Amino acid sequence: MAVERTYLMVKPDGVQRGLCGEIVSRFEKKGLKIVAMKMMKISKDTAEFHYGEHKGKKFFDSLISYITSGPVLAMVLEGDNAVAVCRNLMGKTNPQESAPGTIRGDYCMVTGVNIIHGSDSVESAQREISIFFRPDELVEYKRDSDKWIYE
């Protein structure tokens, strides 16, 4: 088993639409373990650092404005191949290309407000987790239910 941690964020539109519980539930039902979670408002500086790879692109300013427009639910999930599993559950970045049954496929219409962010690699996950969580905020624990999720 390749246990990984990944960073996920329910974006302001997901929070405002009251979808946090539904979204978190999908990841838990899949078998992923929550090791950290908090509601927060992202500062402009943190948002610009987090999305730094997009600086200079035409959508950068609107992305920063959007992600800082309201609270987000930041979380760290753990599980076997967590990055890929979470990305599959989220669906494609463009919701109109996302399959029904995925979060974006079920709840989004356009890329600009696509409800959720998830790390795209283990390296990105490590970087993003360190931006939004201190090491002491990550909780280590054993779940008895793991014996029913993993072989």
C-alpha positions as CSV (number, residue, x, y, z in Angstrom):
1,M,0.0,0.0,0.0
2,A,1.4,3.4,-1.0
3,V,0.0,5.6,1.7
4,E,0.0,9.3,0.6
5,R,-1.3,12.5,2.0
6,T,-2.9,15.1,-0.2
7,Y,-4.3,18.6,0.2
8,L,-7.9,19.5,-0.7
9,M,-9.8,22.7,-0.4
10,V,-13.5,23.3,-0.8
11,K,-13.4,26.7,-2.5
12,P,-15.6,29.7,-1.5
13,D,-18.4,28.7,-3.9
14,G,-18.6,25.2,-2.4
15,V,-18.8,26.7,1.1
16,Q,-21.4,29.3,0.1
17,R,-23.5,26.7,-1.6
18,G,-23.5,24.5,1.6
19,L,-21.7,21.6,0.0
20,C,-18.9,21.0,2.5
21,G,-20.6,18.1,4.2
22,E,-21.5,16.4,1.0
23,I,-18.0,16.8,-0.4
24,V,-16.2,15.6,2.7
25,S,-18.6,12.7,2.9
26,R,-17.6,11.5,-0.5
27,F,-13.9,11.3,0.4
28,E,-14.7,9.5,3.7
29,K,-17.1,7.0,2.1
30,K,-14.3,6.2,-0.4
31,G,-12.1,5.2,2.5
32,L,-9.8,8.2,2.8
33,K,-8.8,9.4,6.3
34,I,-9.0,13.0,7.4
35,V,-5.8,14.0,9.2
36,A,-6.4,17.8,9.3
37,M,-9.3,20.1,8.5
38,K,-10.1,23.8,9.1
39,M,-12.3,26.6,7.9
40,M,-10.3,29.6,7.0
41,K,-10.2,32.8,4.9
42,I,-7.1,32.8,2.7
43,S,-5.1,36.1,2.6
44,K,-4.1,37.6,-0.8
45,D,-0.4,36.9,-0.1
46,T,-1.1,33.3,0.7
47,A,-3.3,32.9,-2.3
48,E,-0.7,34.4,-4.6
49,F,2.0,32.1,-3.2
50,H,-0.2,29.0,-3.4
51,Y,-1.2,29.7,-7.1
52,G,2.3,31.1,-8.0
53,E,2.7,28.9,-11.0
54,H,-0.2,30.7,-12.7
55,K,1.2,34.2,-12.1
56,G,1.2,36.1,-15.4
57,K,-1.7,34.1,-16.9
58,K,-4.8,36.0,-17.9
59,F,-6.9,34.3,-15.2
60,F,-4.5,34.9,-12.3
61,D,-6.1,38.1,-10.9
62,S,-9.6,36.7,-11.1
63,L,-8.4,33.4,-9.5
64,I,-6.9,35.3,-6.5
65,S,-10.0,37.4,-6.2
66,Y,-12.2,34.3,-6.2
67,I,-10.2,32.2,-3.8
68,T,-10.0,35.1,-1.3
69,S,-13.7,36.1,-1.6
70,G,-14.9,34.0,1.2
71,P,-14.1,31.1,3.6
72,V,-12.7,27.8,2.3
73,L,-12.5,24.4,4.0
74,A,-8.9,23.2,3.9
75,M,-8.1,19.6,4.6
76,V,-5.4,16.9,4.4
77,L,-6.5,13.4,3.5
78,E,-4.5,10.2,3.7
79,G,-4.8,6.9,2.0
80,D,-3.5,4.5,-0.6
81,N,-2.6,6.6,-3.7
82,A,-4.6,9.5,-2.1
83,V,-3.6,12.1,-4.8
84,A,-4.9,10.1,-7.7
85,V,-7.9,8.8,-5.9
86,C,-9.0,12.4,-4.8
87,R,-8.4,13.8,-8.3
88,N,-10.6,11.0,-9.8
89,L,-13.4,11.8,-7.2
90,M,-13.1,15.6,-8.0
91,G,-13.4,15.2,-11.8
92,K,-11.7,17.2,-14.5
93,T,-10.8,20.9,-13.9
94,N,-13.4,21.9,-16.5
95,P,-16.7,20.7,-15.0
96,Q,-18.3,20.4,-18.4
97,E,-15.8,17.6,-19.2
98,S,-16.2,15.9,-15.8
99,A,-18.1,12.7,-15.6
100,P,-21.4,12.5,-13.7
101,G,-20.7,11.1,-10.3
102,T,-17.6,13.2,-9.8
103,I,-17.8,16.3,-7.6
104,R,-17.3,18.8,-10.4
105,G,-19.5,16.7,-12.8
106,D,-22.3,16.8,-10.3
107,Y,-22.1,20.3,-8.9
108,C,-20.3,22.7,-11.3
109,M,-20.9,24.4,-14.6
110,V,-17.7,26.4,-15.3
111,T,-14.0,26.2,-14.6
112,G,-13.9,29.6,-12.9
113,V,-16.1,28.4,-10.0
114,N,-15.3,24.7,-9.8
115,I,-15.9,24.1,-6.1
116,I,-12.8,22.2,-5.1
117,H,-9.0,22.2,-5.4
118,G,-6.8,19.1,-5.0
119,S,-3.1,18.6,-5.2
120,D,-2.0,17.2,-8.6
121,S,1.1,15.3,-7.3
122,V,2.7,14.0,-4.1
123,E,5.2,16.9,-4.4
124,S,2.5,19.5,-4.8
125,A,0.6,18.0,-1.9
126,Q,3.6,18.3,0.4
127,R,4.1,21.9,-0.7
128,E,0.4,22.8,-0.3
129,I,0.0,21.1,3.1
130,S,2.9,23.1,4.4
131,I,1.3,26.4,3.2
132,F,-2.0,25.8,5.0
133,F,-1.1,23.5,8.0
134,R,1.5,23.5,10.7
135,P,3.0,20.0,11.3
136,D,1.3,19.9,14.8
137,E,-2.1,20.3,13.1
138,L,-1.7,17.0,11.3
139,V,-3.2,14.2,13.4
140,E,-1.7,10.7,13.4
141,Y,-4.2,8.0,14.4
142,K,-5.2,4.5,13.5
143,R,-8.7,3.7,12.2
144,D,-10.1,0.3,13.0
145,S,-12.2,0.5,9.8
146,D,-9.0,0.4,7.7
147,K,-9.1,-3.4,7.9
148,W,-12.4,-3.2,5.9
149,I,-10.9,-0.8,3.4
150,Y,-7.5,-2.2,2.6
151,E,-6.2,-5.7,2.2
